[in-house]
Amino acid sequence: MSEKRRRTAIVVGAGAGGIATAARLAKAGYKVTVVEKNSFTGGRCSLIHKDGYRFDQGPSLLLLPGMFHETFTDLGTSLAAEGVTLVKSEPNYQLFFHDGETLSLSTDTAAMKRTIETYEGKEGFERYLSFLSESHRHYEYSVEHVLRKTFPSFLSLLRPSVFRVLLALHPFESIWTRASLYFKTERLRRAFTFGSMYMGMSPFDAPGTYSLLQYTELAEGIWYPLGGFHAILDALVRVGTRLGVTYRLSTPVSSITTDPSTRRATGVTLSSGETLQADVTIINADLIYAHNALLPPSPRSLSLGSRPTSCSSLSFYWALDTTIPELKAHNIFLAEKYRESFDQIFKAHSLPADPSFYVNVPSRLDPSAAPAGKDALVVLLPCGHLPAEWSSSPHLPSSTTTDANDLKGIPADTLPALINTARSSILHTLESRLGTSIAPHIIHESINTPLTWREKFNLDRGAILGLSHDFFNVLSFRPQPKSAEWEGLWFVGASTHPGTGVPIVLAGGKMVAEEIIDTLGRGDSDSGQKRRGGVPWVRGGEVSRRAKRGKSGYAPRRMDTAAGLEGRDVVRAFMWMVWAALVVLAAVGAWFVWEIMVMAVFGDCAGVVGSLAGACEWGGAVKVAVFRMVLCR
């Protein structure tokens, strides 16, 4: 019997999504090669080392720990087995306000009760619990209905399971609006909304759904891997390598090779001129960059460039010759003019005059991050991205965009002056609120700017979190993992569904791997074999659901009975028919309204009346007469 040909896959980019997808496909029998332009893995989850100091270049706190555990479990191992130790931050954050007051957020319910009641009395704690209840629903619904499923078309939003919970996710209200229903003081409203910065959005614009971040922080805690956040990505690289993944670092890609006759992606061409062929190509590079720099020009590449993006950041990495005991592991310094500071970032796309910023001290949780008796500080200051001329998308200034302001940005030639301004502002704020001067203790400084984010990681205009996460950039409106233009091509990363953030991207990696296996079969299966259910792990969130039920093994699905479909299947089929009927009715109604409006604008009263008479014949002559008076007088 002849040896089976293993299917091949190429992954472009060794970020979190690329590393996780590569390991999953290797476990499913694929021969996987990862090509990465940099000399290191992890992308923005990489580290900066300097004279015994260690800094996380990007993420510095771990949320949704279940997603990380699930990834390693699916690959037949665990974080502990791979030598990764997670330590819990307590408190979660220390918040510093402009007037010198401080406030701590914690998973300790008793501590939170004291904090809430200090500002809002005993009734305030009840409202806090109600806020947690709502954010818990946002979390559970999002994990079940968003992170586990693709949304290939607008009709995906009409799935009964999604439509039933859509309004409960509060996507049309901002986080600030929802928080204001539960917290009466400005101080607590700010304390429970600043987290939208993790999505690269203002709390006054971010959908209320994202209060799920506050839930996971307050219910599950904030964690940190000893050795830095890259320890998790490095462990995934080791797992993938054991499974057969080949990593080629310092290997930039110049283009995705395509066959126009079959509309199929066939591999990659490296900057060296070498061509690598594969059955499947997965792009983990920035989405706008990939469409405009790696793929043939298309209307999609232009449309992506016109979408609103997240913010960028000025990130300072300071090695200190002393410790700053007033700082915890995670510290938030909030601007006095809270809303105005966000507007300057997300509407004017500039640097706030009075900024809010985040200070991480990794040496609080992991002493190995700095020499004994010294601290490593990471200061992240959100700011606007670069202007349109720095986009990978050609002719962006003349393209159609939903927000003309999004074409603005921080001119690259102003960055040196802005860096000095930002540094002075941060040091002044730290000194005034901590009562100690930090500037004399900085012995080394590294900086990331919108320009360096763009140059190091090909982030379009230096937007550190990819496309924005407003309602019209998520679910069916967000680019999906499977390419709509090229067969054999998938995407994974921050700008692709389900969205940004390491745990979310890990969920996206699972989604991509399962789609590929569903489409082509396992890598070691016969060429014509495409077995649904052939993934070598438990699909979806069954691991988490079994853990909650205290069960092991696959959760059995109830089989159809002899009498026919189960009751829940009948309900599902009926709901589908109802939604389909509603869609048809809405389309017909919209057509009639449009037709009537056009005829009314052009003075065709007879046409208006005729259309209404045809559409509302059952209503009789009285209704038509009323419409005649309203539209044709």
N, C-alpha and C positions, 0 to 999 in steps of 0.2 A: 504494500500500500504506500502510495507516494506521500511525502511529508506535506502537511498543510502549510500554505503560505500565510504567515502572520500579517494581519493588516497593520498598516503603518500610520503614525500620526506625528505631525510636527506642531510644536507649541512655540509661538513667537512671544517671548517675554517671560521672565522668571519672577513675576510678582506673585502675590498670594493665590490669585485665581489660576494662573498658569501652572504653578507648582502643584496645587491640589488636583487640578484636572489631569495633569500628566500622570500623577501617582494612581489616580482612579482608573485611567485607561490602561496603564501598565498592569494593574491588578486584573483587568478584564481581558488580558492577553495581547494587547496592542504593543507593537514595537515603537516606543516613543522617543523622540529627540526634542529637547528644549534648546532653543537658541536665544541668547541674551546679549544685548549690546554692551552692558556693563561687565565689570570684572567680578561682580558679586551678585548673589541672588537676593530675593526679597523685595526688590523695588523700593518703594517708600518705607517699607518695614526694615530697612537696613540700618546699620549702626555707623557711628562716627567714633573713632578711637584717637586719643591724643594723650600721650605721656601718662598713662594709667587712668585716664578718665574715659568714660563710655557714655555716649549719648544715643538715644533713640532718634533717628532722623525723622521719622513720621509718627505712627501711633505709639503711645506710651501708656495706654491703659487697655485692659482686656474686658470687653463686655460680652454678654450672651455666651457664657462659657460652655453652655450645652452644645453650641454649634461646633466648637473646637473639639470637644470630646467626641461628638458624633463623627467628625471627619476621621479621627484616628481609629475609632472603633470600626468604621466601615472598611478601613485599610488593614484590619486584623491586628491592631496594636493599641497602644494607649499613650497618653502624654507621659505618664509615669514610666512606662516601659522604655520610652525613648529618652529618658533622663531629663524631662521637662518638669520643673517644679513651679507651681503657681502659688503666689503669696497674696493674701487679701489686704487691701488698703483699708485702714480704719483711722479716721473717718474717710468717707468717700472723697470729700472735698472740704477745703476751708475757703469760705468766701470772704472777701475784703471789700467793704463799701467805701464810698468816697469820704464819709464822715468819720471814718475810723472804726466803725462797728464791724464785728466779724460774726460769722454764722457757719456752723458745720452741718453737713449732710451726712447721714449715716444709715446703715442697715439696722442699727440698734433702735428698736421701736420705742423703748423707754426714753432714749436720748432725743429721738425725734418728737416725742410727745412734749417733752419739756421745751424744746426749741419752738415748736408750733404754738404752744399755749403762751409762750412769752410774748409773741407778736399778735396772736389772734384769739386768745382765751380758750376755754375748754371746748366751745363750739367749733373753734378752728381745727382742733384735732379730728373731730368727726368729719369735717369737710376734707381734711387731708386724706383720711381713709377712703372717702368717696372718690377723691382724685386718683388714688392708687387703684381703686376698683376699676375706674374707667381706663386708666393707662394699662392695667392688666388685660382688659378686653382687647385694647389696641394691639398689645403684644401677642396674645394668643391667636387672634384672628389673622394678624399679619403673618405669623409663622405658618399657620395652617393653609391660608388661602392665597398668600402672595409669594412667600419664599420657596414654596414647594411646587409652584406651577408656572408655566409660561402663559403669556397673553398675546398670542399671535395675531389677533384681530380685535377690532372694537367689540365684536359680538362676544368676546371672552368675558367682557364686563357683565354680560347678561346671564352668565352661568348662575343658576339658582343659588349655589353655595356662596358665590361672590356677591351677587346682588342683595342677598338676604342680610349680609353684614356690612355692605358698603357704607350706608349712612351711619352705622354704629362706629365706623372708623373715623368719622368727622373729617373727611378729606377737604371739605369746603370751608372749614373754619380754621383759623390759625391756632398754633399752640398757645399764643398769648391770650386769645379769646377764650379758649377752653380753660386755661389756668385761672383766668379772672373770674370764672364762675365759682371756683372753689376757694380762692385766696383773696382776701379783701385788702391786704396791705401791699403796697408797691414793692416792698422789700421781698416778700415771699413770692410774689409773681415773678420777680426777676430771678430768684433762686431756683425756681422750677421751670424756667424757660431758656436759660442761657445755653442748654445742651444742644439746641438746634444748630449751633456752630459746628457740631460734629458732622452735620449733613451739608455744611457750607451754605446755610441759609439763615435769614433773619427770623427770630421767633414771631415777628409780626407778619411773616409771609409763609413760613413752613406749615404744612397741613397739620392739624391737630393729632393725626395718627401718630406722629413721631414722639408723642409723650411716652411711647413705649420705651424710649431710652431712659427716661426717668424711672420707669417701673423696673427695668432690669438692673439699674444701679441701686435702687433702694431695696429691692427684693432679693436679688442674686449677688449684689456686691460688685466692686471694681477689683480686678485682679491684675497681677503683674508676673510675667515669667522671669525667674532668676536667670541672669545672663542677658537680659534685654528682650524686647519683643521679637527680635529676629531669631531667638532660640526656637520658637515654634515653627517658623518657616524653615530653619535649618534642619529641624527634626523631620519635617515633611520631605525635604530634599533627600535626606538619608533613607527614609522609607521608600521613596520613589526609586532611588538608585538601587536598593535591594531588589525591587520589583523589576528592574531592567531599564529604567529611564536613563538616557544619556544626556548629560548637560554639556553644552558648548558655550562657555562664557566668552566675553570680549568678541562676540560674533554678531555684528549688526546685520540686519536684513535690509536690502534695498527695495524689494518688491515681492508681492505675492504672485506666483506664476498662475496664469489662468488660461483656459481653453475657450475662446469665444464661441466656437461651434457647438460645444456641449454645455456652455455656461457653468463650467466646473473649475474650482480651484484645485491645482495639481501639486502645490508645494510652495517653495520659496526660492528666491535668488538672493544670495548673500552679497554684501558689499564687495567681497573679494572676487565675485564673479561666479563662484561655485553655485550649482543648482541642486537643491534637495527635493526629491519627489516624495509624495505621501498620499495615502487614501483620504486622509482627513487633515485639515489645517485649522488650528485654533489660535486666534489672535488675542493676546493678553496685553497688547499695547493700548495706549490711549485711543479711544474710539474715533474721535475726530481726526487725529493724526493718522491712524491706520487707513481710514477711508480716503484721505487726501494725499498721503505720501506713499502708501504701499499698494493700493488698489487702483485700477483704471478709473479715470474720471467718470462721474455719474451724477444725476440729479440728487441722489441720496447724499453724496458727499457734500454738496452745497447746502442741502437742507439741514444736515447735522451741524454745519458751521454756523447756521443762523439761530440755533437754539440757545436759550439762556444757560449759562454755566454757573458753577459754584465759584466761590471766592478763591483767592490765593492767600499767601501768608508771608510775613517776614518772620523767620525763625532764628533765634539767637541761641547758640550753644556755648555756655560759659563755664570754664573751669575756674573754681574758686580756691584760694589758699586757706580757707576757713570754712566753718559750717555756719548756716543761718538757722538757728533753732526755731525761730518764729514761723518758718515754713514747714508745711506737711509735705506729703508726697505729691498731692494734687491741689493746686491753689488757683482760685479764680479772682481776678481783680476787675470789678465791674465799674463801668463809667458812670459818672453822675448823670450825664445826659444819655441815658440808656438807648432810647429809640433813635435819637439822632446819630449815635455812633454806628448803629447798624445800617441806617439809611445811607451814611457816607460810604460804607463798604459795599452794600448790595444794590444801591440805586445810583450813586455817583461813581461807584467803582474806584474809590480813592482810599487814602489813609485817613482814618478819623483823627480829628484834632484832640479828642478826649477818648482814647481807645479802651475797650475791654480786652483783657488778654489772659492767657493761661500760663502758669509756671509749674513745671514738673521738676521734682527733685528725686531722680531715680535712686540716689544713694540712701534715701530714707527707707526704702523697701529692700534694696539690694546693696549691701555695703561694698560689693565688688565694683560698683559703678564709679567709685572715686577712691583715691588714696585715703588712708586713715586720717581722721580729723579734718577732712575737706569735703566739699560738696560739688556735685555736677548739677548745673541748672540748664533747663531747656525752657525758653520763653517763646511762646507761639502767639503772634499778633496777627489776627485775620486782617486782610486788606484786599483791595480790588485787584483784579487780574490785569494782564497786559492789554493794550488796545487792539483793535481789529487787525491792524497791519502785521501783528505778530502771530496771527492765526495760521494754522496749516491749511485752512480752507481758502482757496483763491477767490479774489474779488468779493470778499466778505462784506466790505462796506456798502456795496451796491445790492447785496442780496436782501431778500425779504426776511424780516425778523419780527418776532412778537414783541420785542422790547428794543427800541432804537437805542436806549441808554446802555444796553448790554454791549454795544459796539465800543463804548468808551473804555477807559482803563488807565493804568498808571504808565506814563511814557517811560521807556527803559532808560533814557538819558537822565531822568530825574531821580533814579533809584539811589545813587550815592548820597544825595542830599536827604532823601527820605529816610534812609537808614540811620543817618546821624540824628535826625529829628525823632525817629521812633526810639532809638536807644536812649536819648536824653529823657524823653517822656516816660519810658518804662522805669528808668533808674530813679527819676524824681518821684514817681508813684510808689515804687517800692520803699524808698527812704521815708516818705511822708506817712505811709500806712504801717510800716514795720518798725519805724523808729531806729533803723540802723542803715548805714551807708554800705552799699554793695560794690559800687564802682572801684574803690581802691583794692578790692580783693579779687578782681578779675585778672587772671594771669594768662588766659588764652581765650580767644573768641573765634568761632566759626559761624557763618551765616548762610541761610538759604533765602533767596528772594524769588519773586515771580519769574525772573529770568533764569535763575539757576534751576528752579523746578522744571522749567521748560527744557533747558539744555540737558540736564541729567536724565530725565525720565520721559522726554517727548510729550509733556503735558501741554495740551493746546492752551496758549496764552498764560501758562503757568497756573491754571485752575486745578487746585490740588485734589479736588473731590469729583472731578468730571462734570457731567451735565447736572443741571439743577434738579431738585426733587420736588418741584411744585406739582400740583395734580396733573397738569398736562405734560409732565415729563416722567410719569410713573405708569405702572401697569401696562395697558395696551398702547399708551402713548410713548413708552420708553422703547428704545431699540431692543429687539429680542435677540436671544443667543444665536439662533440659526439665521444665517444670511438669507435675505430675500432675493438676492441677485445671483449668488454663486452657490452651486451645489458643492457639498463637501467642505464648506467653510462655516466656522462658528466663532463666536466672540464671547469672552468672559472678562469681567472687570467692572470698575466703578460706574462707567457710563452705560453699561448694559443691564437689562433686567436681571436680578431684582434690585440692584442699586449699589451704593457705596458703603464702605466700612468693611473691615477684614472678615467678621463673621458672616456678613451678607454676601460677600464675594465668595466665601467658602461654600455657602448654599448655592450660589450660582455655578460654581465648579461642579457640584454634584448634579445639578440640573443639566448642564452641558454634557457631562459624561453619559448620563442616562439617555439623553436624546440621541447621542451618537450611537450608542449601543442599540437603541430601539430602531435606528435607521439602518445601520450596517451590520448589526450583530456583534458578537464578541470578537476580539482580535484573533483568537485562535480557532474560530468556528469556520465551517466550510463557506466558500465565497457566496453561495446562494442562501445561506442560512441567516435569517433575521428573527431571532427569538425574542419576543417581548417578555420581559421578566427575567432576561438573561443576565442582569447585573449581578456581580458577585458580592452584593451587600443588601441590606434591607432598604427597600425604597422609601422615599419620603421621610416622614418623621416617625416611622414605626418604632425605631429604637427608643426615642424619647417617650412615646406613648406607652410602650410596654414597661419602661422603667417606672412611669407614674403609676401604672396598675400593679407593679410588683410582679410582673410575669417575665418569663424568659421564652426564647423561641419566637417564631412568627406569630403574630396575632391572627387567628383564623378568621377568614371571611365567611359570613353566613351564606350558604348556598341557596340557590333558588329552590323553592318548594315544588312539590308535584302539582300544586294548584296553579303555578305560574310564578310571576314576579313577586318578590317580597313587597311588603307594604311600603317600605321606604323607596323602592325602585318605582312603584306606581306613582308615589308622590313626586319623585324626581321627574318622571316622564310628563306628569301633568303640569308641573311647574315650567318645564321647557316649553310646552305648548302655550301656556299662558304668556310667557315672556315673548315667544315668537309672535303671538297674536298682537301683543302690545307694540312690538316693533313695527309690524305691518300697519297697524292703525296709526301709529305716530308718523310713519312715512307718508301715508295717504293724507293725513290731516295737514302735515307740513306742506305737501304739494298744493292742497286746496288753499291754504292760507297764503302761500307764495303767489299763486295764480290770482287770487283776489286782490292782494296788495299791488301787484304789477298793473292790473287793469284799473284799480282805483287811482293809482298815481298818474296814469295816462288818460284819465277821464272816461274810461269805458264803463259807464254806469250800467249799461244794458248787459255787458259781459259779466260784471260783478253780480248783478241780480240773477242772471242766468245760472252762474256757477253755484250761487247760494241756493237757488231753487232746486238745482239738481242734487246738491249735497244734503239739503235739509228739506226734501220734499215732504217728509213725514211731519215737519213742523208747521206746514200750512202757510197760507198767504200772509198771516199776521206777522210771522218772523221775517219774511222777505220784505214786508213793508217797513219794518223797523230798521233793517239793514240798509234799505234804500234811503231812509232819512238820514242815517248816520254817515254813510259813505258818499252819498251823491248830492248832498244839499249844496 
